[in-house]
């Protein structure tokens, strides 16, 4: 089943089934991807909780305010997170395929280790 066809209630259930550290990484911004894993939108936990249970993620997802490429500089990643007040930021390749998420915790860990 495509993630975009999942109901908000099912998405919340999937989060509950995750290990706490995995769920924490996606709670800020839940990526929403199509069959080819292209990032097509996102929704946050608030969106899921307030959505009509009969809705599908495709109807409540919105375009992410920012994305970064895998080789983005730490300064650029931190600037995007700060500019849009994000908890996490999608990482996409040149084709727009979702590669992962960078969280505020990831950024802080890099800054502290520097």
N, C-alpha and C positions, 0 to 999 in steps of 0.2 A: 504494500500500500504506500502510495506517495505521501510524504509528510504533509504536503499541501492539502490533502484530502482528510487529514486527521482533525477531529473535533478538538476544541480547546480543553474539554474535559479529559479526553484521551491523552492529550499532550501533558496535562498536569499529572495524570496517572503514570505516564512514562517517567516523568521527573521523580516521582515518589519511589519508583523501582530502582533508580540509580543509586550508586554508592554516594554518600554525602559529599565527598570531594568532587566527584563528577558532576553532581547536580549543582553544586555551588558554582562551577565554572559556566554553566549554561543558564542559570537563573536570571542573570542580568539581562541578557539578550538571547533569545532562543532563535538560532538560525532556522530558516525555512528554505528548503532546497528542492529542486525538481529532480527528475529521473537522472539527469546527467550530472547531478551534484552542483549545478549552477546556483549561486546565491541569487535568489529572486526576491527575497524580502525577509523581514524579521518581525518578531513580536516579543514583548517582554512579559514577565510574570503577571503584571497588572492587567495587560491585555487579555491574557488567558483567563484570569479570574473574573473579569467583568464581561467577557464575551457571552453571547447567547450560546447555550450548550449545543444547539443544533447547527451552529455555524461551523465552517471549516477554516483552517488556518489561512488558506488562500484568500478568504474574504476579510480577514482582520490583519494580515501581514502588511507591513509598509516597507518602502525602500529604506535600506540602512542609510543613516546620515553620512557615514564614511566607511571606507574599507582601506586596507593596506595590502601591499604585496609582500611575499615572504622575505624579501631582502630589504625591507624598509628599515631605515635607521631608527634607533630607539627614540631619538628626539622627535622624529616625525610621528611615530606611534603615540607618544605621550602628548604631543600637541593636538592630535585628532581626538584623543580621549578627553583632554581638558576642554577643547573647544565645544564639543557636543555633550559634555557631562555624561560620558558613557562609563559603564561598568566593564564592558568588554567590547572588542572590536573584531569584526570578521577579517580573516586573512584570505585573500583570493589571488589566484595566479592570473597571468595575462589574458586567459580565456574567460575569467570570471568564475572559475571552479573553486568552490570552498575548500581551503586547505586546513583551516582550523580557526581558533579564536585566541586572541590575546586579551588577557584580563588585567585589571588594575594591579592585582597581586603579582602577575608576571612582570609588569613594568617596575613595580617597587623592588622586587627581588633583584632585577638587573641593576637598578640604581644603587642599591645597598651593596651589591657585590663589586661595583665599579671602584 
